[in-house]
Amino acid sequence: MTKEIPKIIGINPGTRYLGIAVVYGSELMDWRIKVLDGKWAKEKIKKAIKIISDLIDQYEPNVLALKKLHPSRRSDNLTRLANKIKDFARKKKMKIYQYSIKEIEKYFIYDRKLNKMNLIEAMVNQYPILHHDLDKEKSLRNSYYFRIFEAIALASACARGLGKS
């Protein structure tokens, strides 16, 4: 009996930006940043869920890999958003896995301290198609663009973790 390969959507939630990636097996199918404009309101959460819903309809993932929020770096709004994303994934009958950035480290960074650049380089090594995105990240100071690389790392770490089970 062969094991079904999970299709994973990785989400790095933010109150202004969503980093999103879709991984199927060893293939990076999609990666993007979505902007959540405006002041925080219920409509903003609805917009985020609509973005995620459209991607779920398009790719039909069966697993959600969500960034675990750091206790000292989260707001009530961000916590509400993450909870709504998890609720939505449960309604779609998706398995949900959460990873902190520290937990992702064990999948990609073996001999160095985890930092943004090391994680980006690990993702580019795994998915060479990301070289263009690496150039973009380097050209933008204090960029939000790193959210995409974290989303890719979340989905990829989840795929690796599920592949071992």
C-alpha positions as CSV (number, residue, x, y, z in Angstrom):
1,M,0.0,0.0,0.0
2,T,1.5,3.3,-1.0
3,K,1.4,6.3,1.2
4,E,-0.5,9.4,-0.2
5,I,1.8,12.3,-0.8
6,P,0.5,15.3,1.2
7,K,-0.2,18.6,-0.6
8,I,0.7,21.3,1.9
9,I,-0.1,24.9,2.1
10,G,2.3,26.9,4.2
11,I,1.1,30.1,5.7
12,N,3.1,32.8,7.5
13,P,0.4,35.0,8.9
14,G,0.7,38.7,9.5
15,T,-1.6,41.6,10.1
16,R,-0.3,43.3,6.9
17,Y,1.0,40.5,4.8
18,L,0.4,36.8,4.3
19,G,3.4,34.7,3.1
20,I,2.0,31.6,1.3
21,A,3.5,28.5,-0.3
22,V,2.2,25.3,-1.7
23,V,4.4,22.2,-1.7
24,Y,3.5,18.8,-3.2
25,G,6.1,16.1,-2.5
26,S,9.4,17.8,-3.4
27,E,7.8,20.3,-5.8
28,L,7.3,23.9,-4.9
29,M,4.0,24.6,-6.7
30,D,3.3,28.2,-5.7
31,W,4.7,30.9,-3.5
32,R,3.5,34.5,-3.0
33,I,3.0,37.4,-0.7
34,K,-0.5,38.8,-0.3
35,V,-1.1,42.2,1.1
36,L,-3.8,42.9,3.6
37,D,-4.5,46.7,3.2
38,G,-6.3,48.9,5.6
39,K,-6.9,49.2,9.3
40,W,-7.6,46.1,11.3
41,A,-11.2,45.0,11.1
42,K,-13.4,42.0,10.6
43,E,-13.2,42.7,6.9
44,K,-9.5,42.3,6.9
45,I,-9.8,38.8,8.5
46,K,-12.5,38.0,5.8
47,K,-10.1,39.1,3.1
48,A,-7.3,36.9,4.5
49,I,-9.7,33.9,4.7
50,K,-10.9,34.6,1.1
51,I,-7.3,34.6,-0.2
52,I,-6.6,31.3,1.6
53,S,-9.9,29.8,0.4
54,D,-9.2,30.7,-3.2
55,L,-5.8,29.0,-3.0
56,I,-7.3,25.9,-1.3
57,D,-9.9,25.7,-4.1
58,Q,-7.1,26.0,-6.7
59,Y,-4.6,23.6,-5.2
60,E,-6.7,21.3,-3.0
61,P,-4.1,20.9,-0.2
62,N,-4.9,18.4,2.6
63,V,-2.4,19.8,5.1
64,L,-1.9,23.3,6.6
65,A,1.6,24.2,7.9
66,L,1.1,27.4,9.9
67,K,3.8,29.5,11.6
68,K,3.5,29.2,15.4
69,L,3.3,32.7,16.8
70,H,6.0,33.8,19.2
71,P,4.5,34.8,22.5
72,S,6.3,38.1,22.7
73,R,5.8,39.1,19.0
74,R,2.1,38.6,18.6
75,S,-0.9,40.9,18.9
76,D,-4.5,40.1,19.7
77,N,-5.3,40.7,16.0
78,L,-2.6,38.3,14.8
79,T,-3.7,35.7,17.3
80,R,-7.4,36.1,16.0
81,L,-6.2,35.8,12.4
82,A,-4.2,32.6,13.1
83,N,-7.2,31.1,15.0
84,K,-9.5,31.9,12.1
85,I,-7.1,30.3,9.6
86,K,-7.0,27.1,11.8
87,D,-10.8,27.1,12.1
88,F,-11.1,27.4,8.3
89,A,-8.7,24.6,7.7
90,R,-10.6,22.4,10.2
91,K,-13.8,23.1,8.2
92,K,-12.0,22.0,5.1
93,K,-10.9,18.8,6.9
94,M,-7.2,19.6,6.6
95,K,-4.6,18.3,9.0
96,I,-2.9,21.2,10.8
97,Y,0.7,21.5,11.9
98,Q,2.3,24.5,13.5
99,Y,6.0,25.2,13.6
100,S,8.0,27.9,15.2
101,I,11.0,29.3,13.4
102,K,13.2,27.5,15.9
103,E,11.5,24.2,15.1
104,I,12.1,24.8,11.4
105,E,15.8,25.1,12.1
106,K,16.2,21.4,12.7
107,Y,15.0,20.6,9.2
108,F,17.3,23.0,7.3
109,I,20.1,24.5,9.3
110,Y,22.5,21.9,10.7
111,D,25.8,23.6,11.1
112,R,25.0,27.3,11.5
113,K,22.8,29.5,13.7
114,L,19.4,30.1,12.2
115,N,18.9,33.6,10.8
116,K,16.9,35.0,8.0
117,M,19.7,34.8,5.4
118,N,20.6,31.2,6.3
119,L,17.0,30.1,6.0
120,I,16.6,31.9,2.7
121,E,19.8,30.2,1.4
122,A,18.6,26.8,2.6
123,M,15.3,27.4,0.7
124,V,17.1,28.5,-2.5
125,N,19.4,25.4,-2.2
126,Q,16.3,23.2,-2.0
127,Y,14.3,25.0,-4.7
128,P,16.8,26.6,-7.2
129,I,13.9,28.4,-8.9
130,L,14.0,30.8,-5.9
131,H,17.2,32.4,-7.0
132,H,15.2,35.3,-8.6
133,D,13.4,35.8,-5.3
134,L,16.7,35.8,-3.4
135,D,17.9,38.6,-5.5
136,K,14.6,40.5,-4.8
137,E,15.1,39.9,-1.0
138,K,18.6,41.2,-1.1
139,S,17.6,44.4,-3.0
140,L,14.9,45.3,-0.6
141,R,16.1,46.5,2.8
142,N,13.9,45.4,5.8
143,S,11.7,43.7,3.3
144,Y,8.4,41.9,4.0
145,Y,9.5,39.6,1.3
146,F,11.1,37.2,3.8
147,R,7.5,36.1,4.7
148,I,7.5,34.1,1.5
149,F,10.7,32.2,2.4
150,E,9.3,31.4,5.9
151,A,6.1,30.1,4.3
152,I,8.1,27.9,1.9
153,A,10.2,26.7,4.9
154,L,7.0,25.9,6.8
155,A,5.5,23.8,4.0
156,S,8.8,22.1,3.2
157,A,9.5,21.3,6.9
158,C,6.0,19.8,7.2
159,A,6.6,17.7,4.1
160,R,9.9,16.4,5.5
161,G,8.3,15.7,8.9
162,L,5.3,13.8,7.3
163,G,7.7,11.9,5.0
164,K,9.4,10.4,8.1
165,S,6.2,9.2,9.7
